[in-house]
């Protein structure tokens, strides 16, 4: 059910805009990141609005999201009573420990309809300015490695990984993972290669794309990697998907100013990336720099970004 409202006038949004009360953060991947999992999303220009609770920091916040195909923007915060928001967070139980972008519950929905949708929201509505992402031109990294480096050999190549295998990797190398090892932190030695395209991690012996590949299916991503190598990106033709361990080696212990657990030398347009591993008993493994953890998704919606790497020939 969709409801028209004066809320959008206060935000200077289209008069045709509506709230989708059925949309939740959980549904957005298949709907928007895989090019229209719901039949009604037919155009990349279409916008859908829904409320959600951002519980990544305390206190949790009630927000209004503007969503589209490969587009996401938080347009406003709603000043709901803190106790109502907290009850919503608690209603999600253990899920809220790891999936802290939460759907609203029935109590919040009724409060929104009575105080924001059906009446003038007034000071309850706090519009948020749109922040346009700009690609970083300078790495902010040293241009040469330290004189002494103790390299770490990480498992490379594809494979089949169970949850237990991932936990073992996280533990063995002390990777940061907000679910499995929140106190962890792998130490990189990142160096600017001076081409604005790549950086080298002298700790792991890997050269990384600063950016990466757009969201697409697993099969399409493999074809795209072939194209990248045929075109000789950054003068090389041996680019590949990282292993689980290699991708996790980039995970930072704390969020950067762009909201990612990742060094700012990397572009933010690839928030979660495929790794060269499938999940046992089924699905695809990803590393998610926005949520700060490894996760898996069903093979029925195998959409993800790519950030490629290649080995560095040490002298």
PyMOL commands that set and color helices and strands:
alter all, ss='L'
color gray80, all
select helices_A, chain A and resi 7-10+25-33+82-91+95-98+106-117+122-124+163-173+218-231+233-235+244-248+299-301
alter helices_A, ss='H'
color red, helices_A
select strands_A, chain A and resi 2-3+19-20+48-54+61-68+71-78+101-103+125-127+160-161+190-192+198-201+206-209+213-217+240-241+272-279+284-288+293-297+303-306+308-311
alter strands_A, ss='S'
color yellow, strands_A
deselect
rebuild
show_as cartoon
